[in-house]
Amino acid sequence: MDFCLSGSAVSPDAVSLRGHSDPHNLISQEETEKRIINLFSPMEKTDPDAENVARTASDLTVIMAEEALGATAVYRTYTAEDYQEKTYDEVCLDRARNNMDDLYLLNPDTIQMLGSEGLLMDLSGLESTKNLRDIVRTANTVDGKLVAIPQEVVAYGLFINKSLFIQYGLSLPETPEEFLECCRVFQENGFETPIGANRWWLETFVFAQAYADLYNGGNTEAEIAALNSGAKRYSDYMRPGFEFLQTLIDHGYVDAEKALTSEAIEGEGPDFLAGKTPIVMAYWGAANTGTAYGKTDFEMEVIGFPSSRGQVPVVSMTGWAVGAEAEHAEDAMQMIDIITSDEALKLYSETNRVISPSKSIQVDCVPALKPLNERIEEGVYVLGSNAGMSVEQWGNTCLIVRKLLGGASVDECMAAFDQLQDAALNKN
């Protein structure tokens, strides 16, 4: 499946490696007497001693750890050499299951799979975990163990052309009903398709409506336990969101055919920037990036998705993890403790201007992001990825949304969720 890698490799798609099928280390390294920590990630840096003026924020925190430990991080990078059409997730699973590295940057689905297989260390005893947000613990805990820690929390929201909302006397929508009314008004005023969509992110609408109460109703653990045991059905949660998407499609507020083939931002971005599309959905970093939506000719605001509890951000995150049988496990644990410390996370968040997983670090965000940030600081959010759920959320929901865009009925989509849940129950 395809997933989003945040932090050092923000991308709506999982990429493929081409050419070379050797499943072993991608880089030849001369072992020295130095303390070595093998690190697998999608980062570009391939020579641990090379000068690189374009180092990412993640690189800077690794350098901090190298200096503190007197160690060298040997990068085994996804982009350094080639595999035959394998996604980053597939390569991570292969390497972790064969104990090929010490540290891994993992997507939510691989965190869930490797954690449930007992292949990741429990990080809950690290000093750096003391200030973690509850949202981070929830998303990265498998079988009671905290198996991964992110360097940023990736929040998705609705990017709004506020100038157009003001022009047509519209308030920013809080509920699904209010959102539909805004779309109706825009369409009647010549905006044929009010919502710019792509094949990756429409599931954010579903998550907001499916899990607004689950994550914000004070009974999260019990509800997830009921889903994992089969006492509750994922399809019952998902149905309102899929019915809402079907309504958007039926009214022409979303162009399903275009969305099914459009890449994130590339498909809907030009029309949004040109003022032809009032609403798109994207991740936090797109508001900071000049190549995305960081520079608009109109007033832009980023809000949460409409739900029964008002506007809610949808949150996902990748995480650093240590292999349970890592060759340099002790050093790797010390490195992850440093790169996820408040000192390192402050450097990371200030460099990338992102939400920190530490509750003691406040992000200095651009004005457009303040409404989204305020909801997260209030503790109002929905997780789009949760390693503690028996059915992987982000990738599976994305694929089933694509079935809807391709013409499948809501009932057929719900049957797909039932099949996934039944398979998870049978596996357990």
N, C-alpha and C positions, 0 to 999 in steps of 0.2 A: 504494500500500500504506500501511498504518498503522504508525506507529512511535512509540517513546517519546522525547520530548524531555526531557532531564535538565537540571539546573541551573535556569535562569531560568524554565523552563516544564515542570515534571515532570507528565507526563500519560500514561496508558496508551494513549490514543488520539491519532491525528492528527486535528486538527479541520478543519472546512470553513469557507470564507469564502463569504458569501452576498450577493447583491444586485447587485453592481456588477462588470462584467467588464473594466474598464480594466486592462491588464497592466502599466501603467507606475507610476511612483512613487505611493505611496499618500498622501503628504503634500506639500502645497505649501510650499516653503521659500524664503525670500528669501536668495539667495546674498550673502554678505558677503565682505570681504577676509580674514576669518579662515581659518585652515587648517580645511578641512572634510573629515570622513571619513564617508561614507555607510554606515550599518550596518543590515543587515536581520536581524530576529530576531522571535520571538513575544512580546517584552516589551511591556508596556502603556504604557510611557512614550513619549509622542508629541511633547512639546515639550522640546528639549534644555536650555532655560533654566528650565523649571518646577521649583518646589519640590515634592518628593514624599516625604512622610515614610515611605511604604511601599516605598521603593526596595529592589529585590532585591540580594542579594550581588553579582550580576553588574553591576548598575548602579554599585555602589560602586567596583568595579575600573575601570569605564569612566571614572568621574569622576577617579580617580587618574591615568589616562592622559591625560585632557583637560588636567589641571593641569600635568602634566609636559611635555606637548608644546605647550601653548598652542593647543590645537585644540578643535574642537567636533564631537562625534559626533552626526550627524543621523540620528535613528532613523526607519527606514522599517519600521513595525511591521506584522506580520501581522494583528493585531487592530484596527489603527487604522481600516481601512475594509474593504470587502467585495469578495469575488470570487464567482463562481457555482460553488458546490459544489466548490471546489478544495482539496485538502489542502495543508498547509504544505510538504510535500515537492515537490508539483507547482509551487507558486509559487516555491520556491527554485530549482528547475531552470530555470524560465522566466526568472527574473531574472538568474541567473548566466550562462546561455547568451546573454543579450542585454546582458551587461555593464552592468547597471543599478545596481550597488552596489559598495562596496569590501570590506566585511567581511560575512561571513555566518555565522550559527549553523546548522550543518547536522546532520541525522540521518545515521546510518551509511550508509544506502543511497545518499543523495545525495552523501556524501563519496566513495564508491566510483565512482559514475557520473561525477561532474564531474572527479574526479582522473584517471580513465581517459581522459577526453576532453581532458585537458591544460588544463583551465579553472581550475585552482587553483595558486597559487604554492607553490614548495617552501620550507617553513619550517625545514628542518633546520639552517640556518645561524644561526638566532636564538639569542641568549644564553640565553633562557628554556628552551631544549630540553636544556640540559646535565644537568639533574636529573630529566628525565622518567623515569617508570617504564618498564621494558621493555614492559609490557602496553600502554601508551599508544602507544609507537612501532609495535608490531606491529599494533594495531588501525587505525592511521591512516596507514599507509604504502601508497602505490599506485605501482606501477612504480618502486620504489626511492626515491620521494620522500615525505617527511613533509608531507602536505597539509592536516592539521588538528590542532589542539591543544584538548583539552577543559579545562574548569575544575573538573570533578569526574569521578570514576569511579563509575558507578552499579552497585552490587552487588545481585544478587537472591539470596534465600535462602529457606529454609523457616522460617516463623514457627510456633513450637511452644508449645503450652500445656503448659509443663513441669510444672505442678501435676498435670495429668492423667496425664502419663507417670510421675510419682512415685507417684501413687495406685494405678496398675495395675502397678507394679513393672517398668516398661519403661526400658531404656537408650535414649539418643538414637541413632537409626540411622546407621550408617556406609555400609552397602552396600544395594543394591536388595533383597536377600533379607531383611535385617534390617528394612527399611522395610515390606515386605509383611507380615512377622510382626507389627509394631506395629499395622498396619491391621487385621489379623485379630483381634487381641486387643480392640481398640477396638470393632469391629463386634460381636463376641460379647458385649460388655458394654453393648450398647444404643446405640452410636453408629452409626446406620444408614449414614451417609456420612462416614467419618473425615476425608476431604480436601475442603476447600472450594476450588473451582476456578472460573475464569472463562475467557472466550474469548481472553484475551491471553497468559497466562503459563504455560500448561502446557508450552510448548516448553522451559522451563528444565530440566525433567526430561530431555528429549531431549538437550539440549546437554551436560548433565553426563555422561551415559553415552556419548554419541557422541564427545566430544572430550577426555575426562579424560586419556587417554594421549597424544593428539596435542599438547596444550599442556603436559603435565608429564612427558613421556618423553624430553626432550632431543633430539628430532629434528623439531621443529616446522616449520622452514623447508623441509626436504626433503619432509615429508608434504604440506604445502600446495602445494608445487611439483608434486607428483605428482597432486594433485587438479586443479590448474589445467591440467595437460597432458592429463588424462584417463587417466593411468596408474592412478589409483585412483578409485573411485566414491564420491560423497557418500552414495549409498544404502547402501553397505556400512557406513559409519560410523553412519548414522542408524537403521538397522534395529533394533538392540538397544533404543534409546530408545523407538521406536514400539511394539515388542512389549511393553515394560514398561508403557507407557500403556494398551495394549489389555488387559493383565492387570488393571490397576487398574479399568478400565471393566467388564470381565467379572465381577469380584468385587463390583462395586457400591461400591468404595472411592471412586470419582469418579462423580458424576451427570453423564453426558455431555450429556444433554438440557439440563439447567440450565446447565452450563458453557458450552454453545454460545451461549447467549443472555445470559449474565451479564456485566455490566461489572466491571472490576477493583475490588475492595474493596466496591463497592456490593452485589454479589451475595452474596459469602461473608462479608463483614465482620461483619454483625450476629450471625450464628451463632457465629463465632469468639469475639467479645467476650462473648457470653452463655454460653460454655463448652459449646456444643452441638456444635462442630466442633473437634477437637484440633489440626488442621494446616491452614495456608494457605500460599501463597507470595506474596511481595511484594518490593518494592525497599527498599533501605537507609533511605531517607527516611521510609518509613511507620512506622518504629519511633520516629521523633522527633516525629511529628505527632499531636497530640491528636485530630484529626478522622479519623485512621486507627487505628494500633495503639500510639500513644505512651502511652496511659493504659489499662491493663487492671486488672481486679480479681484477676488471678492472676499467677503468675510466668511470664513469657514469655522465651523464648530464641530467637535467630535463628541457624540453622546452615546449612551448605552442603547441596547436594543429594546424595543417595546415589550412589556411583559405585564403580568398581573401585579407585579410589585414595582411598576414604573420602569424607568430606564436602567438596564443592567448591562455592565460590561461582560464579555465572554473572554475567559482567560485560559491560556495554554502556556506550556513551558517545557523546554528541554532540561536536561540535568547532567551534571558530572557524577560519574559513578566509578567505583573501584571493583575490579574483578575479585570474586571471593577467593580464588586461588592465584592471585596475582604474584608474580615472581618477586616484585618489590613492593609488597602490600603495605608494609609499615611506612615506607617513604611516600608512597602514593596517598595514604591516609593523611599524612602530615601536609602534603602538598594541597590536597583538597580542603583541608582545614584552613590553610592560608588563603587560597584563592576565593574562598567563600566567607572569609572573615569580614567584619564590618569595614576595616581599613581598605581591603581590596575591593569590596563591593561598592564602596563610596567612589573609589577611583573609576570603577567600571561604569557605574550609573552616571557619573558626571561626564565621562568621556562620550558615552553613547546617548545620554539624556533619556534613560529608560527607568521603568519602575523596578526598584530593588526588591529582592526577596526578603531583605531584612526590614523589620518594622521600625527600626531605629534610624533608617535612612530615608529622607524625604526627597522626592525628585523635584527638580526645578524645571517644570515643563513649560512648553510654549503655551500662550493663552488659549489657543484652539483646543488643547487637550485638558484644560482644567475641569470641565464638567465630568469627563470620564475619570480623571484622577480622583476627584472628590468622592465619587461613588465607591471606588476601590478603597480609599482611606476610611470611608464609613463602614467598610466590610460588606458591601453589597456587590455581589458578583455571581457569576455562574462559571463552573469549570467546564471547559470543552475537552479536557483530558484529565483522567483520574486513574492512576495506576491501581487504586483500590477497588475498581469496578471489574467484575468478571468479564464483561464485554468491553473491548476497546472502543472508545467513544469517537474521537476525532475522525480517524480514517474511515471507520465503518459508516458513520453518519454521512460523511462526505460522499461516499460511493452510493449510498442509498438515495441521497438527494439527487444524484445524477440519474438514477433510475426514474425518479419523478420528472425531472427535466426531459427525459427521453420518452415520456408518455406513460409510464407505469402509474397505476392507481394508488391512492393512499393506502387502501387495504393491502395491495401487493407489497408496498413498502413496509407496512407493519408486519406482514408475514416474514419478511426478510429479517427484521429485528427478532422475531420469535425464533426463527431458525438459529440465529447467532446465540441467543440466550440458551436454547435447548442444547446446542453443541457445548457451550461452556458448562452447563449443569452436568451433562453426560461425562465430560472430561474430568470433572471433580468427583 
